[in-house]
Amino acid sequence: MTEYRNLGRTGVRVSPLALGTMMFGARGNADHDDSVRIIHHALDSGINFVDTADVYSQGESETIVGKALAGGRRDDVVLATKFHGRLGDDPNAFGNSRRWIIREVENSLRRLGTDWIDLYQVHRPEPDTDTDFDETLGALSDLVHQGKIRYIGTSTFEPSAIVEGQWTAERRGRERVVAEQPPYSLLARGIEREVLPVAQRYGLGVLSWSPLAGGWLTGRYRKGAEQPASSRAERQAARFDITAPENAAKLAAADALAVLAEEAGLTLVQLALAFVLEHPAVTSAIIGPRTFAQLESQLGSDKVRLSRDVLDRIDEIVPPGVNLSARDAGYTPAVLTDTSLRRRSA
C-alpha cells in the first residue's frame, strides 16, 4: 500500500515516487504506445504524481502524457509540467516573462489534453535577461486565479532565489511557490547544505530529480567493468568520461555503494531511491524510466527503509553536502560562467 505524502503545505497528497517523463519521446522511447503502457503501469502501481516539461522532446513528452491520461485517468493524477526552455527560433519563445508564460501554458494544456495543470514549475532561473521575479509570479498568480494552474513550483533554484520567491509573494501579494525540484542523489548531495533546510523552513515540497545520478546508480557502473553504452553517455560524453577526475570519483563511489547495497540485501537502485526518500525534507523522488523493465526495477523502493548503520556508511563514501561533480548541481550561476559579471570594465 502506497503511503502518500503532503506536497509541502498544500494538503495535496502525492506518492513518494513520482513518474518523470523526460525519456518518453524522441529523446528516449519514441514508441508512444509503449510509453503509454509504462505510464499506465506506474499509475496502476500506486504512483499518482506525473512530472513532465514542455522542452522534453520539444513537447512530445507532454503529448504522450496527454494520451496516457485520456479516458478518465486525469482526475486521479497530480500533474506537473514546466516552462522556461527554448522552443523554436522566436527570440521570445523561452524564459520566464509574462509574455511567454501566458502563451506557453496554453500550448502545454493543449498537448496534455487537460483544462488544468496541478503544479506549473519554472524550469530554471533566468539571470541572463533578468526578468523581474515579480513579473513571473504575477503571471503565474493570474493563471492560478483563472483556474488554469493550481500551484506554482520552481526547479533547480539557488537558496537565495527560493527565499526571494517567498518574500516577493508576501510583499507583492502574489501566489506563493509551494515546491522546489532540485537534483539529489547519493553522488550529488550538495542541496543538503542550504536548499533542503530552506525548503523545510518555508514549508516547500521537494521533488528530487536524477535520484539515480543520470544512470551512475543503476548498478551498471562498476570498477574494472566495461563502461556501458547509453544514449545519455553519447549526448553528454563529458559526464561519463571516466578519465576525468570527478567521474573517476563517481565511479569509485558508485562501486562502493553497490557493494554496500549487496551487503544490505538491496539493489543499488533500491539503495539510491531509499536514500533520497529518507531525508525529511524530500516529498518525492522523480524516477525517469525509458523501458518497462527500468520502471519495474524502481517500483517498491519507497517501501525500503535504511538502517542507521547503512546511512552512516553512505556518509563515509560520499560526505553530506558534497557533489562529487560540479556538473551535477544542475545549474551554474551566470556569475561563474560570464567573466563580465565579476570584473570591472577596463
C-alpha positions in Angstrom: 0.0 0.0 0.0 1.4 3.3 -1.0 1.9 5.8 1.8 1.2 9.2 0.3 2.9 12.4 1.4 1.8 16.0 1.7 3.2 18.3 -1.1 4.6 21.0 1.2 1.7 22.8 3.0 -0.8 22.4 0.1 -2.7 19.5 1.6 -2.3 17.7 -1.7 -1.2 14.0 -1.2 1.4 12.6 -3.6 3.2 9.3 -4.0 6.8 9.1 -2.8 7.9 8.0 -6.3 6.9 10.5 -9.0 7.0 9.4 -12.6 9.2 11.6 -14.7 8.6 11.5 -18.4 11.8 13.1 -19.9 12.6 9.8 -21.6 9.3 9.5 -23.4 9.6 10.8 -27.0 12.4 11.2 -29.5 15.0 11.7 -26.7 14.3 8.2 -25.3 11.4 5.9 -26.0 9.9 7.1 -29.3 7.2 4.4 -29.2 4.1 6.2 -28.0 2.0 3.1 -27.3 4.8 1.6 -25.2 5.4 4.8 -23.3 1.6 4.9 -22.5 1.8 1.4 -21.3 4.6 2.3 -19.0 2.7 5.3 -17.6 -0.4 3.2 -17.1 1.6 0.5 -15.2 3.1 3.2 -12.9 -0.4 4.6 -12.2 -1.7 1.1 -11.5 1.2 0.5 -9.1 0.2 3.4 -6.9 2.1 6.4 -8.4 -0.3 9.4 -8.6 2.3 12.1 -9.4 3.5 12.6 -13.0 6.1 15.2 -13.9 7.0 16.4 -17.4 8.1 19.6 -19.2 7.4 21.5 -22.4 11.0 21.0 -23.6 11.1 17.2 -23.2 11.5 16.1 -26.8 10.1 19.6 -27.8 6.6 18.9 -26.5 6.4 15.3 -27.5 6.6 14.1 -23.9 3.6 16.2 -22.9 1.7 14.8 -25.8 2.4 11.2 -24.7 1.4 12.0 -21.2 -1.9 13.5 -22.5 -2.6 10.3 -24.4 -1.9 8.2 -21.3 -4.3 10.3 -19.1 -7.1 10.4 -21.6 -10.2 8.2 -21.0 -10.8 9.1 -17.4 -7.3 8.9 -15.7 -6.7 12.6 -15.5 -8.7 13.3 -12.4 -6.7 11.0 -10.1 -3.3 12.2 -11.2 -1.3 15.2 -9.7 0.1 16.5 -13.0 3.2 18.7 -13.1 4.9 20.3 -16.0 7.5 23.1 -16.5 8.3 26.1 -18.7 11.4 28.1 -19.4 13.4 26.2 -22.1 13.7 27.4 -25.6 11.1 26.2 -28.1 11.7 27.3 -31.7 13.6 30.3 -33.2 11.3 33.1 -31.9 13.5 35.2 -29.6 10.7 35.4 -27.1 9.9 31.6 -27.2 11.6 30.9 -23.9 12.2 32.2 -20.4 10.2 33.4 -17.5 8.5 36.5 -19.0 4.7 37.1 -18.7 4.5 37.0 -22.5 6.0 33.5 -22.7 4.2 32.1 -19.7 0.8 33.1 -20.9 1.4 31.7 -24.3 3.2 28.5 -23.3 0.7 27.4 -20.7 -1.9 27.2 -23.4 0.4 25.1 -25.5 1.1 22.7 -22.6 -2.6 22.4 -21.8 -3.3 21.5 -25.4 -0.6 18.9 -25.6 -1.6 17.4 -22.2 -5.3 17.3 -23.2 -6.4 18.9 -19.9 -8.0 22.0 -18.6 -5.7 22.5 -15.7 -2.1 21.8 -14.5 -1.7 20.9 -10.9 1.9 22.1 -10.5 3.4 24.6 -13.0 7.1 25.0 -12.5 9.7 27.5 -13.5 12.3 25.1 -15.0 15.3 27.3 -14.3 16.2 30.8 -13.1 16.7 33.4 -15.7 19.8 35.5 -14.8 20.7 36.4 -18.4 17.7 38.6 -19.1 16.9 39.4 -15.5 13.2 39.0 -15.8 11.7 40.5 -12.6 10.7 37.7 -10.3 7.5 39.7 -9.6 6.6 39.6 -13.3 7.0 35.8 -13.3 5.0 35.3 -10.1 2.4 37.9 -11.3 1.7 35.9 -14.5 1.6 32.6 -12.6 -0.7 34.1 -10.0 -3.1 35.2 -12.7 -3.1 31.6 -14.1 -4.0 30.3 -10.6 -6.9 32.7 -10.3 -8.1 31.7 -13.8 -8.0 28.1 -12.8 -5.5 27.0 -15.4 -2.9 26.0 -12.8 -3.4 25.0 -9.2 0.1 25.6 -7.7 3.5 27.2 -8.6 6.9 25.5 -8.3 10.5 26.1 -9.2 13.3 23.8 -10.4 17.0 23.9 -9.6 16.8 27.3 -7.9 19.6 28.6 -5.7 18.7 29.0 -2.0 18.7 32.8 -2.3 16.3 32.6 -5.3 14.0 30.3 -3.3 13.9 32.9 -0.5 13.4 35.7 -2.9 10.4 34.0 -4.3 8.8 33.7 -0.9 9.5 37.3 0.0 8.3 38.6 -3.3 5.0 36.7 -2.9 4.5 38.1 0.6 5.3 41.7 -0.2 3.6 41.9 -3.6 0.5 39.8 -2.7 1.4 37.0 -5.2 0.6 33.3 -5.1 3.4 31.5 -3.2 5.8 29.0 -4.7 4.9 25.7 -2.9 7.6 23.3 -4.3 11.2 23.1 -5.5 12.6 20.5 -7.8 16.4 20.1 -7.2 18.9 17.4 -8.3 19.6 15.0 -5.4 21.3 11.6 -5.3 23.9 9.6 -3.4 26.5 11.2 -5.7 25.1 14.7 -5.6 24.4 15.8 -2.0 25.1 19.5 -2.4 21.5 20.5 -1.7 21.8 19.2 1.8 23.8 22.4 2.7 21.1 25.0 2.1 18.4 24.1 -0.4 16.8 21.4 1.8 17.0 23.4 5.0 15.5 26.4 3.2 12.7 24.3 1.8 11.9 23.0 5.3 12.0 26.5 6.7 9.4 27.7 4.2 7.3 24.6 4.1 8.1 23.7 0.4 7.6 20.3 -1.1 10.8 18.9 -2.6 10.7 16.8 -5.7 14.2 15.5 -6.3 15.3 14.8 -9.9 18.0 12.4 -11.1 18.0 10.2 -7.9 20.0 7.6 -9.9 22.6 10.3 -10.9 21.9 10.1 -14.6 22.4 6.3 -14.7 25.5 6.1 -12.4 23.5 4.4 -9.7 21.8 1.7 -11.8 24.4 -0.8 -10.9 25.9 -0.9 -14.4 28.9 1.3 -13.5 31.5 -0.9 -11.6 35.2 -0.7 -11.3 37.0 -3.0 -13.7 33.9 -3.5 -15.8 33.5 -2.2 -19.4 31.7 1.1 -19.4 28.1 0.5 -20.5 26.8 2.1 -23.7 23.9 4.5 -23.4 22.2 7.3 -25.4 22.7 9.6 -22.4 26.5 9.0 -22.5 26.6 9.7 -26.2 24.8 13.0 -25.7 26.8 14.1 -22.7 30.2 12.4 -23.2 32.0 14.7 -20.7 29.8 13.5 -17.9 30.7 9.9 -18.4 34.4 10.1 -19.3 36.0 8.1 -16.5 39.4 9.6 -17.2 38.1 12.9 -15.8 38.9 13.1 -12.0 35.3 13.9 -11.0 34.0 11.0 -13.0 36.6 8.6 -11.6 35.5 9.7 -8.1 31.9 8.9 -9.1 32.8 5.5 -10.4 34.7 4.7 -7.2 31.7 5.8 -5.1 29.2 4.0 -7.2 31.2 0.8 -6.9 31.5 1.2 -3.1 27.8 1.9 -2.9 26.9 -1.2 -5.0 28.9 -3.3 -2.5 27.1 -1.7 0.4 23.7 -2.4 -1.3 24.6 -6.0 -1.8 25.6 -6.4 1.8 22.3 -4.9 2.8 20.3 -7.3 0.6 19.3 -4.5 -1.8 19.9 -3.5 -5.4 21.8 -0.3 -5.9 18.7 1.3 -7.4 16.7 0.5 -4.2 19.5 1.9 -2.0 19.7 5.1 -4.1 16.0 5.8 -4.1 15.5 4.9 -0.5 18.4 7.2 0.5 16.8 10.2 -1.3 13.4 9.5 0.3 15.0 9.1 3.8 15.7 12.9 4.0 12.8 14.5 6.0 12.7 17.4 3.5 12.1 15.3 0.4 8.5 14.7 -0.7 9.0 12.6 -3.8 11.9 11.2 -5.9 11.3 11.5 -9.6 12.1 8.3 -11.4 12.6 8.5 -15.2 12.3 5.1 -16.8 12.7 4.6 -20.6 11.6 1.0 -20.5 9.1 -1.2 -18.7 12.0 -3.1 -17.1 13.5 0.1 -15.8 10.2 1.0 -14.2 9.9 -2.4 -12.6 13.3 -2.2 -11.1 12.4 1.1 -9.3 8.9 0.3 -8.1 8.7 -0.5 -4.4 11.8 1.4 -3.5 9.7 3.8 -1.5 8.9 0.9 0.9 12.6 0.3 1.7 13.9 1.8 5.0 17.7 2.1 5.5 19.2 1.3 8.9 21.3 3.9 10.7 24.4 1.8 10.1 23.8 1.8 6.3 23.2 5.6 6.3 26.4 6.1 8.3 28.4 4.0 5.8 26.9 6.1 3.0 28.1 9.2 4.7 31.6 7.7 4.7 31.5 7.0 1.0 30.1 10.4 0.0 30.1 13.0 2.8 27.0 15.0 3.4 26.6 18.2 1.4 29.1 17.1 -1.3 28.6 16.9 -5.1 31.3 14.7 -6.5 31.0 16.6 -9.8 30.1 20.3 -10.1 28.1 19.4 -13.2 25.6 17.5 -11.1 24.4 20.7 -9.4 22.1 21.1 -12.5 22.6 24.8 -12.8 25.7 27.0 -12.8 25.0 30.7 -11.9 25.9 33.1 -14.7 28.4 34.9 -12.4 30.6 31.8 -12.6 30.5 31.5 -16.4 30.4 35.1 -17.6 33.6 36.9 -16.7 32.0 40.3 -17.3 29.7 39.8 -14.3 32.7 39.6 -11.9 35.2 42.0 -13.4 35.0 45.8 -13.7 35.2 47.0 -17.3 38.6 48.3 -18.4 
